[in-house]
């Protein structure tokens, strides 16, 4: 899929199949990412890398930035598509291209483009349910930790709305990847799956209201 224009041009490297729900309600993950991270007038090219559809290496210079989606695949796998994606990330890093990775994409960037070394301040959420072995400890409000690693994934999926989250939870529950008891523990954040459905909402809307400008302007 090629679009030639003098406006900003982005490549979306989709690393996961569209779920039936997202395809039916939103028309695919492509639309979610463009809405979440794009600006009016931007041109987005879709590459379904999970099917082996990659941009030509000779065309990489034509793009202003690259976005890599989440995926259930192993970012450290040795299959051909993962290795090709890793090599492309290394190439983009050498070209000093802007790259945004979500979840799996973030891991791929971290494991192929360098290290994070330093001291990080971690703040604890008040009244958040703690692990059993921490219940008798007097926890401070924050702690400093030393970081020496390549990849880390703290961020969620800003392209998701809550109805997509519920659909994902249902799918994981139905294939026994997670247990219903675990879902019930999340009820303080969202209603338990299979018991409630939220109307579809615009991804990133809450984040956009909290910031002076949307993700796309901060990123690009």
C-alpha positions as CSV (number, residue, x, y, z in Angstrom):
1,X,0.0,0.0,0.0
2,X,1.8,3.1,-1.2
3,X,0.8,6.8,-0.9
4,X,2.8,9.5,-2.4
5,X,2.4,13.0,-0.9
6,X,4.3,16.0,0.3
7,X,2.5,15.8,3.7
8,X,3.8,13.8,6.6
9,X,4.0,10.1,5.9
10,X,3.8,7.3,8.4
11,X,4.1,3.5,8.2
12,X,2.0,1.4,10.4
13,X,3.6,-2.0,11.0
14,X,0.7,-4.1,12.1
15,X,1.9,-7.2,13.9
16,X,-1.4,-8.8,14.9
17,X,-4.6,-9.9,13.1
18,X,-7.6,-7.7,13.5
19,X,-10.0,-9.2,16.1
20,X,-13.5,-9.9,14.9
21,X,-14.8,-7.2,17.3
22,X,-12.4,-4.5,16.2
23,X,-12.9,-5.4,12.5
24,X,-16.7,-5.2,12.9
25,X,-16.9,-2.0,15.1
26,X,-13.9,0.0,14.0
27,X,-12.9,-1.4,10.7
28,X,-9.6,-2.7,11.9
29,X,-6.7,-1.7,14.1
30,X,-5.4,0.6,11.4
31,X,-8.2,3.0,12.0
32,X,-7.6,3.0,15.8
33,X,-3.9,3.8,15.4
34,X,-4.6,6.6,12.8
35,X,-7.2,8.1,15.1
36,X,-5.0,7.9,18.1
37,X,-1.7,9.1,16.7
38,X,-2.5,10.9,13.4
39,X,-3.2,14.4,12.5
40,X,-5.4,15.8,9.7
41,X,-3.5,15.7,6.4
42,X,-1.2,12.9,7.4
43,X,-0.7,9.9,5.1
44,X,-0.6,6.4,6.6
45,X,0.6,3.3,4.9
46,X,-0.5,0.0,6.3
47,X,1.9,-3.0,6.3
48,X,0.5,-6.3,7.7
49,X,3.9,-7.6,8.9
50,X,2.2,-10.6,10.5
51,X,1.5,-11.7,6.9
52,X,5.0,-10.9,5.7
53,X,4.0,-7.5,4.2
54,X,6.9,-5.2,5.0
55,X,7.9,-1.8,3.4
56,X,10.8,-2.1,1.0
57,X,14.1,-1.2,2.6
58,X,14.7,1.2,-0.3
59,X,11.5,3.1,0.6
60,X,12.3,3.6,4.4
61,X,13.7,7.1,3.8
62,X,10.3,8.2,2.4
63,X,8.6,7.9,5.9
64,X,8.7,10.5,8.6
65,X,7.9,7.9,11.4
66,X,7.0,4.3,12.0
67,X,4.5,2.8,14.4
68,X,4.6,-0.9,15.5
69,X,1.5,-2.4,17.0
70,X,1.1,-4.8,19.8
71,X,1.1,-8.5,19.1
72,X,0.7,-11.9,21.0
73,X,3.9,-13.0,19.3
74,X,7.2,-13.4,21.1
75,X,9.4,-10.3,20.5
76,X,12.5,-12.6,21.1
77,X,11.3,-15.3,18.7
78,X,13.5,-16.8,16.0
79,X,10.9,-17.1,13.2
80,X,11.6,-15.3,10.0
81,X,9.1,-12.5,10.4
82,X,10.3,-11.6,13.8
83,X,13.9,-11.6,12.7
84,X,13.1,-9.5,9.7
85,X,11.2,-7.0,11.8
86,X,14.1,-6.8,14.3
87,X,16.6,-6.1,11.4
88,X,14.3,-3.4,10.1
89,X,14.2,-1.8,13.6
90,X,17.9,-1.8,13.7
91,X,18.0,-0.2,10.3
92,X,15.5,2.5,11.2
93,X,17.5,3.3,14.4
94,X,20.7,3.7,12.3
95,X,18.7,6.0,10.0
96,X,17.6,8.0,13.1
97,X,14.0,7.6,12.2
98,X,11.2,8.2,14.7
99,X,9.7,4.9,15.9
100,X,6.7,4.4,18.2
101,X,6.1,0.9,19.6
102,X,3.1,-0.3,21.6
103,X,3.5,-3.3,23.9
104,X,5.1,-5.9,21.6
105,X,6.4,-3.0,19.4
106,X,8.0,-1.4,22.5
107,X,9.7,-4.6,23.4
108,X,11.0,-4.9,19.8
109,X,12.4,-1.4,19.9
110,X,14.0,-1.9,23.4
111,X,15.7,-5.1,22.5
112,X,17.1,-3.9,19.2
113,X,18.1,-0.3,19.7
114,X,20.0,0.1,23.0
115,X,20.0,0.0,26.8
116,X,18.3,2.0,29.6
117,X,20.8,2.6,32.4
118,X,20.3,4.8,35.4
119,X,18.2,5.4,38.6
120,X,14.4,5.5,38.4
121,X,12.0,6.8,41.0
122,X,9.0,4.4,41.5
123,X,5.9,5.8,43.2
124,X,3.3,3.6,44.9
125,X,-0.4,4.0,44.4
126,X,-2.2,4.7,47.7
127,X,-4.7,2.0,48.8
128,X,-3.8,-0.2,45.8
129,X,-4.2,-3.9,46.5
130,X,-0.7,-5.2,47.4
131,X,0.8,-8.7,47.1
132,X,0.3,-10.8,50.2
133,X,3.9,-10.8,51.3
134,X,3.9,-7.0,51.4
135,X,0.8,-6.6,53.6
136,X,2.8,-6.4,56.8
137,X,5.4,-4.0,55.5
138,X,5.3,-0.2,56.1
139,X,5.6,0.9,52.5
140,X,7.1,4.3,51.6
141,X,5.4,6.6,49.1
142,X,8.3,5.9,46.6
143,X,11.5,4.1,46.1
144,X,14.5,4.5,43.9
145,X,15.7,1.5,41.8
146,X,18.7,1.0,39.6
147,X,17.8,0.2,36.0
148,X,20.1,-1.8,33.7
149,X,18.1,-3.4,30.9
150,X,17.2,-3.2,27.2
151,X,13.4,-3.5,27.1
152,X,10.7,-2.6,29.5
153,X,6.9,-2.2,29.0
154,X,5.1,0.1,31.3
155,X,2.6,1.7,29.0
156,X,-0.8,0.3,28.1
157,X,-2.7,0.6,24.8
158,X,-3.6,4.2,24.3
159,X,-5.3,3.3,21.0
160,X,-7.8,1.1,22.9
161,X,-11.2,2.2,24.2
162,X,-12.9,0.4,27.1
163,X,-15.2,-1.7,24.9
164,X,-12.1,-3.1,23.1
165,X,-10.6,-3.9,26.5
166,X,-13.7,-5.8,27.6
167,X,-13.7,-7.8,24.3
168,X,-10.0,-8.6,24.8
169,X,-10.7,-9.8,28.4
170,X,-13.6,-11.9,27.2
171,X,-11.4,-13.6,24.5
172,X,-8.6,-14.3,27.0
173,X,-11.2,-15.6,29.5
174,X,-12.8,-17.9,27.0
175,X,-9.5,-19.6,26.0
176,X,-8.5,-19.9,29.7
177,X,-5.5,-17.6,29.5
178,X,-6.9,-15.7,32.5
179,X,-9.3,-16.7,35.2
180,X,-12.6,-15.1,36.1
181,X,-11.4,-14.5,39.7
182,X,-8.6,-12.3,38.3
183,X,-11.1,-10.4,36.2
184,X,-13.2,-9.8,39.3
185,X,-10.2,-8.1,41.0
186,X,-10.2,-5.5,38.2
187,X,-13.8,-4.5,39.0
188,X,-12.6,-1.3,40.8
189,X,-11.3,-0.2,37.4
190,X,-13.8,-1.7,35.0
191,X,-17.0,-3.8,35.3
192,X,-16.3,-7.6,35.2
193,X,-16.4,-9.1,31.7
194,X,-19.5,-10.7,30.4
195,X,-21.5,-8.6,32.9
196,X,-21.2,-5.2,31.4
197,X,-20.5,-3.5,28.1
198,X,-19.5,0.1,27.6
199,X,-20.5,2.0,24.5
200,X,-17.6,2.5,22.2
201,X,-15.5,5.6,22.9
202,X,-12.8,7.5,21.2
203,X,-9.3,6.0,22.0
204,X,-7.0,8.4,23.8
205,X,-9.9,10.8,24.6
206,X,-9.2,10.8,28.3
207,X,-5.5,11.4,27.7
208,X,-6.1,14.2,25.3
209,X,-8.3,16.0,27.8
210,X,-5.5,15.7,30.4
211,X,-2.9,17.2,28.1
212,X,-2.7,20.5,26.2
213,X,-2.3,18.8,22.9
214,X,-3.0,15.2,21.6
215,X,-0.5,12.4,21.3
216,X,0.2,13.0,17.7
217,X,1.5,16.6,18.3
218,X,3.7,15.4,21.3
219,X,5.1,12.5,19.3
220,X,5.8,13.9,15.9
